[in-house]
Amino acid sequence: MKIQFQIGQETYTINRPTLRDYAIIQNELALNPSPGFFLLSLLSGCPEEILRQLTQDQFNTLWTEFQKFYTEENSQQSIAPPILKLNGKTFSLQNLQELRIGEFADLDIIVNSENSESRIHEILAILYHEVIAWTDSGDPLTEVDPFRSRNQRAEFLLDTPIYFARGILNFFLDSALQSIGHTLDSLIQGETEESNPLLFELHEIGKQLREPGSKLYSFWQEGISSSSTEPQNLNSTVLLTF
């Protein structure tokens, strides 16, 4: 679903909310009991002073369509793509069985942090590395030193649409972590904490990452709980003229 509205000679398009928008929206909702003008302005680029020129009936019509749009965006579920294209750049999903110790530990810190729901872009920056070339067989070649560019990559990935990020988290929190957990469970058999303390530490981190209850799981569940609604026509366009 796509919403466009015209006020005077200008036409505005309401864009899909991104992870960057999510943090701004959550802060605004906590402070503003009537965030309508702010949200519409944020996602469409239409200045609030222009939106305030609408009559009450016109604004109500626009707000009703926006609520349908926002609910639909939140209910969409996507998969974690092996190749992610965003704003002219291409990223490749890493083989999670080959996560480095530092990356695994960083994931543990992020997932269990107080502000984990605002650090989803950091998880994406660990899971996805930028593609710099392609082999003759079509396989992606990623940057040589992804650690050095992780912060920059995380900042860029803030522009990932919310519904898309939830799909990646679905894969990460459900399928991928279960797979990693089974591998760690298997490796730890026959070992003792004294003989292999690092493996036991990784095993404990893996258990914590798989436990529900964190704010990150709450963000993930928001999409799952609302995904039971009947999907709308995603290619439809609503054009409102005022």
C-alpha positions, -999 to +999 in steps of 0.1 A: +000+000+000+013+035-009-002+067+003+002+100-016-015+133-008-016+166-025-019+200-008-020+228-033+006+221-060+028+198-039+024+161-037+038+141-008+044+104-003+043+087+030+074+066+033+079+033+050+091+038+086+127+028+091+147+018+121+159+055+123+122+066+123+113+039+149+135+055+176+122+090+168+086+077+168+090+059+201+104+090+218+076+112+204+048+088+215+062+088+250+060+126+252+031+136+229-004+122+233-014+136+200+015+129+176-005+130+143+010+161+127+045+151+138+043+115+124+028+126+091+055+152+087+083+128+096+073+101+071+062+124+043+084+154+045+054+177+045+060+206+070+037+206+100+026+241+093+012+230+059-005+200+074-022+223+100-039+242+071-061+212+065-097+212+077-106+187+105-124+164+080-094+165+056-070+157+084-092+129+097-093+113+062-055+115+059-050+102+094-073+072+089-054+062+057-021+067+075-032+044+104-041+017+079-008+021+062+012+020+094-007-010+108-001-028+075+037-020+076+039-034+111+021-066+102+043-075+072+068-103+077+098-107+055+126-132+054+163-126+060+176-122+025+211-135+017+217-103-002+204-070+011+202-039-012+197-006+005+201+029-009+226+020-036+247-004-015+247-042-013+252-063+018+257-101+022+244-122+051+273-139+069+274-176+076+264-176+112+281-209+119+313-190+113+307-160+136+339-149+153+341-149+190+341-111+192+310-109+171+292-135+192+301-116+224+290-083+209+256-098+200+252-109+236+260-074+249+235-058+224+206-083+230+209-080+268+214-043+270+187-020+284+183-002+250+185-033+228+154-023+207+172+008+196+204-011+187+189-034+160+210-017+133+241-028+152+229-064+150+224-060+112+259-046+109+273-078+125+251-101+104+256-082+071+289-071+055+291-048+025+297-065-009+327-050-027+329-074-057+315-106-072+333-137-082+330-152-117+305-177-103+283-150-088+294-153-052+297-120-032+331-108-019+328-087+012+350-061+027+384-074+041+381-057+075+344-056+085+352-047+121+368-014+112+337-003+092+310-017+115+299+016+131+297+032+097+278+002+084+254+003+114+246+040+108+238+033+072+216+003+081+194+026+103+175+032+070+164-004+068+125-005+068+111-017+101+092-046+086+124-058+069+144-056+101+118-077+119+121-104+092+159-104+098+154-106+136+129-134+130+156-154+113+183-143+139+163-149+171+145-180+160+163-201+133+199-189+134+203-189+172+187-223+175+211-237+149+241-221+167+228-233+200+226-269+188+262-266+175+274-253+209+254-280+227+271-307+206+306-292+210+303-290+248+296-327+252+326-343+269+342-310+278+346-295+312+347-258+321+383-263+333+394-279+300+377-255+277+365-223+295+361-203+263+337-229+249+316-229+281+315-191+280+302-191+244+277-218+254+263-196+282+262-165+259+242-186+234+217-196+261+212-160+271+207-149+235+180-175+230+160-166+261+128-146+256+120-116+277+143-089+264+132-057+248+146-070+215+122-099+217+094-074+224+102-056+192+102-089+173+069-100+188+052-067+178+054-078+142+044-114+149+014-106+170+000-082+144+008-105+114-024-124+117-043-096+100-054-103+064-027-089+040-038-059+019-029-052-017+007-041-012+009-025-047-022-003-043-018+035-042-041+058-023-040+094-036-057+121-016-061+156-029-069+185-006 
